[in-house]
Amino acid sequence: MITLYHIISMILQINVYDSNYCDEGMLDLVAQLRLSENVQATTCAWINVIEDLLLISGCDDGSMHIVSLAYAKETMQWQATCPSLPITSIQAQTHQQPSSYPITLMIGAGNKLVSLWRIDNASEAVKIFETEATSACFSFDGTYIIYADVLRSIRKMDLSGQDSSESFPTNHTANIECLRVLSTHDVAFRSTDGRVSVASVAKNMILRSFSTQKSKSAGFEVHPSKLFICTLSKTTSYVNIYRVDKGKLYRTIKVKAGMTAAHCLFASNYLITVGGGGLLVRTHFDAAEESMPDEFQDTNHIIENSSQ
């Protein structure tokens, strides 16, 4: 399967790029997809089904849209929340082998609500439950949900909507608005003030916490090695990379002078940064090379990068 990532532009067009050829200095434009209504896409997720790859998009008016990459058109839409709550996160999974319907979909809205949906076929979405939460993610094995409640505690809920009586405080003083799985039992989460914690949901305890530079978004992305996370910097042209296991700033990257970074993610051996106007900047970042002993590292090295 090709590795894809997306850019959502201000003209309601979703551009799909193939990142498999980053090493050759190319980002191939695979498809340009448009939603059927006059809405602004705010986030999306991929899911494989038999003979197709689906792009599930959430929009600023609380609506959801499913686009088929095989047919290059929208195949389904529905209203997931009220129009005043934009969709802020989407996660999708299926337990069928090979991947097929039903699809389990977790939708975050306005950093206030999380709902779970079941997509039984290409034309029907059924809500299973909804709860107050500022962020959430599926567990490592996909059998339950881990979420941060409005009191900044971490809780668990099974896929039927049965809330676990187990929860634990995080000692975060700001809302937790991004939560990611690291391993079978460990998760990482970040609050709006830049505080990051790693917790064990098996032991119901915080393993470590550290401060990151506060940025306009609490979002972060985890490297496939699980050793690094990337966040936007408070300086518009920079991205920060942190060592999760050591809880410290590893590297600050200047992606392009004058660029306003809007999102960052890891793809293949690269850090991809998305800026205003659909600008993409890629910076080489190989975890195997980066994981050398600390005495050989410069944790505040600034990298000038002009590759696009």
C-alpha positions in Angstrom: 0.0 0.0 0.0 1.3 3.4 -0.8 1.9 5.9 2.0 -0.3 8.9 1.6 -0.8 12.1 3.5 -3.1 15.0 2.8 -3.2 18.8 2.6 -6.6 20.5 3.0 -6.6 23.8 1.1 -8.6 26.9 1.6 -10.4 26.3 -1.7 -12.3 23.3 -0.4 -10.0 20.9 -2.4 -8.2 18.0 -0.8 -4.9 17.3 -2.5 -3.5 13.7 -2.0 0.3 13.2 -2.3 2.4 10.0 -2.4 5.3 10.2 0.0 7.0 7.0 -1.0 9.4 8.8 -3.2 10.6 11.4 -0.7 14.2 10.0 -1.0 14.1 10.9 -4.7 13.1 14.5 -4.0 9.5 14.1 -5.2 6.1 14.3 -3.7 3.7 13.0 -6.4 0.3 14.6 -6.6 -2.0 11.5 -6.7 -5.5 13.1 -6.7 -7.4 16.3 -6.2 -10.8 15.7 -4.5 -13.6 18.1 -3.9 -16.4 17.9 -1.3 -19.9 18.1 -2.6 -21.0 21.0 -0.4 -19.7 24.5 0.2 -17.9 23.6 3.5 -14.4 23.9 4.8 -12.6 20.6 5.7 -10.8 20.8 9.0 -9.4 17.3 9.5 -9.4 13.8 8.0 -8.4 10.2 8.3 -7.7 7.3 6.0 -9.2 3.8 6.1 -8.8 0.8 3.8 -11.7 -1.3 2.6 -11.7 -4.0 0.0 -10.5 -2.6 -3.4 -10.7 1.0 -2.1 -9.1 3.6 0.1 -11.5 6.0 1.8 -10.7 9.5 2.9 -13.0 10.5 5.8 -13.2 14.3 6.2 -14.7 16.4 9.0 -15.8 20.0 8.3 -16.2 23.3 10.1 -20.0 22.9 10.2 -20.0 19.6 12.0 -20.6 17.5 8.9 -18.7 14.4 7.8 -17.9 13.4 4.3 -16.4 10.1 2.9 -14.5 10.3 -0.4 -13.5 7.2 -2.4 -10.0 7.4 -3.8 -10.8 4.6 -6.3 -13.8 6.5 -7.8 -12.4 10.0 -7.0 -15.8 11.2 -5.7 -17.7 11.7 -2.5 -19.8 8.6 -1.6 -21.4 9.6 1.7 -22.1 12.5 4.0 -23.9 13.1 7.3 -24.2 15.6 10.2 -22.2 14.4 13.2 -22.6 17.5 15.5 -24.4 20.8 15.5 -23.2 23.3 13.0 -21.5 25.5 15.7 -19.0 22.7 16.6 -16.3 22.0 14.0 -14.9 18.6 13.7 -11.4 18.6 15.3 -10.3 15.0 15.1 -11.1 11.7 13.4 -9.8 8.2 13.9 -11.0 5.2 12.0 -10.5 1.4 12.4 -11.9 -1.9 11.2 -11.3 -5.4 12.8 -12.2 -7.2 9.6 -9.4 -9.1 7.7 -9.0 -8.1 5.0 -10.2 -4.6 5.9 -13.8 -4.1 5.2 -17.1 -2.8 6.7 -18.1 -2.2 9.4 -15.9 0.7 10.2 -15.6 2.1 13.7 -15.2 5.9 13.6 -14.3 8.2 16.5 -15.0 11.8 16.0 -13.9 14.8 18.2 -15.9 18.0 17.9 -14.8 21.5 19.2 -12.5 19.9 21.8 -15.7 19.3 23.8 -17.4 16.2 22.6 -16.2 12.7 21.4 -18.7 10.4 19.6 -18.3 6.9 18.3 -20.0 5.8 15.0 -20.4 2.6 13.1 -20.3 2.7 9.3 -22.0 -0.6 8.2 -21.9 0.1 4.5 -21.2 2.9 2.0 -24.5 4.7 2.8 -25.3 4.4 6.6 -23.7 5.9 9.7 -25.0 4.9 13.2 -24.0 6.8 16.4 -23.1 4.4 19.2 -22.5 7.0 21.9 -21.3 10.5 22.7 -19.5 11.9 25.8 -17.9 15.1 27.0 -14.2 14.9 26.3 -11.4 17.3 25.2 -9.5 14.6 23.3 -9.5 10.8 22.8 -7.8 7.9 20.9 -8.3 4.2 20.4 -6.3 1.8 22.5 -3.3 0.0 21.0 -5.5 -3.0 20.1 -8.5 -1.0 19.2 -10.8 -2.6 21.8 -11.5 0.5 23.9 -11.2 4.3 24.0 -8.9 6.4 26.1 -10.0 9.9 26.6 -9.4 13.1 28.6 -12.4 14.4 30.4 -13.2 18.1 31.2 -11.6 17.6 34.6 -8.3 16.7 32.9 -8.4 13.1 34.1 -7.7 10.1 31.9 -10.6 7.6 31.5 -11.4 4.5 29.5 -14.6 3.4 27.8 -15.4 0.3 25.8 -16.8 0.4 22.3 -20.3 0.0 23.5 -20.2 3.2 25.5 -19.7 1.6 28.9 -17.5 3.9 30.9 -14.9 2.3 33.1 -14.9 3.3 36.8 -11.1 3.6 36.6 -9.6 7.0 36.0 -6.6 9.0 37.2 -5.7 12.6 37.5 -3.0 14.2 35.3 -2.1 17.3 37.3 -2.4 19.3 34.1 -3.7 22.8 34.7 -4.9 23.4 31.1 -7.2 21.3 28.8 -5.7 18.2 27.2 -6.5 18.6 23.5 -4.3 15.9 21.9 -3.8 12.3 22.9 -1.8 9.6 21.1 -1.1 5.9 21.7 2.6 5.1 22.1 2.5 1.3 22.9 0.3 -1.4 24.2 -0.4 0.3 27.5 1.2 3.8 27.2 -0.2 7.0 25.8 1.1 10.6 25.4 -1.0 13.7 25.7 -0.5 17.4 25.5 -2.4 20.3 26.9 -2.9 23.8 25.6 -0.1 25.3 27.8 2.4 22.9 26.2 2.6 20.4 29.0 3.2 16.8 27.8 2.7 13.6 29.9 3.3 9.9 29.2 0.9 7.7 31.1 0.3 3.9 31.6 -3.4 3.1 31.3 -2.7 -0.3 32.7 -1.3 1.1 35.9 -3.4 4.2 35.9 -0.4 6.5 36.5 1.7 9.2 35.0 5.2 7.9 34.0 6.8 11.2 33.1 5.9 14.8 32.3 7.8 17.6 30.6 7.2 21.1 29.3 7.2 21.9 25.6 7.0 25.3 24.0 3.5 26.6 24.0 2.1 26.9 20.4 -1.1 28.0 18.8 -2.2 24.3 18.7 -1.9 21.6 21.3 -1.6 19.0 18.5 1.5 16.8 18.0 2.5 13.9 15.9 4.4 10.8 17.0 7.3 9.3 15.0 6.9 5.6 14.1 9.8 4.8 16.4 7.8 6.3 19.3 11.0 8.1 20.4 10.1 11.5 19.0 7.2 13.9 18.8 6.9 17.0 16.7 5.1 20.2 17.5 4.7 23.6 16.0 6.9 26.3 17.6 5.6 29.7 18.8 7.9 31.1 16.1 6.0 30.7 12.9 8.8 29.3 10.7 10.0 26.7 13.2 9.1 23.1 14.3 10.2 21.5 17.5 11.1 17.9 18.0 11.2 16.3 21.4 12.6 13.0 22.8 9.6 11.4 24.5 11.7 8.9 26.5 14.0 11.7 27.9 11.4 14.4 28.1 13.5 17.2 26.5 13.9 19.3 23.4 15.9 17.4 20.9 16.0 19.7 17.9 14.5 23.0 16.6 14.1 23.1 12.8 13.8 26.2 10.8 11.7 24.9 7.9 11.7 27.9 5.6 12.2 31.7 6.2 8.9 33.6 6.2 6.8 30.4 6.2 3.8 30.2 8.6 3.8 26.5 9.7 0.3 25.1 10.2 0.9 21.4 10.6 3.8 19.0 10.9 4.1 15.2 10.6 6.5 12.4 10.0 6.5 10.5 6.7 9.1 7.9 5.7 12.5 9.4 6.7 11.3 13.0 6.6 9.6 15.6 8.6 6.9 17.2 6.5 5.7 20.7 7.4 2.6 22.3 5.8 2.4 26.0 5.6 0.0 28.7 4.5 -1.1 28.6 0.8 -0.5 24.9 0.6 3.3 25.1 0.8 5.1 21.9 1.7 8.6 21.7 3.1 10.4 18.4 3.8 13.4 18.0 6.0 15.4 14.8 6.3 14.8 13.1 9.6 15.9 9.4 10.0 15.2 8.0 13.4 18.0 5.4 13.0 20.5 8.1 12.5 19.0 10.3 15.2 19.1 7.7 17.9 22.9 7.9 18.5 24.2 8.5 22.0 23.5 11.9 23.4 27.1 13.0 23.6 27.1 13.1 19.8 24.0 15.2 19.6 23.4 18.9 19.4 19.9 19.3 20.9 19.4 22.8 19.7 20.8 22.5 16.2 19.0 24.7 13.7 18.6 23.2 10.2 18.0 25.5 7.3 15.9 23.6 4.7 15.0 24.8 1.2 13.7 21.5 -0.2 10.0 21.5 -1.1 
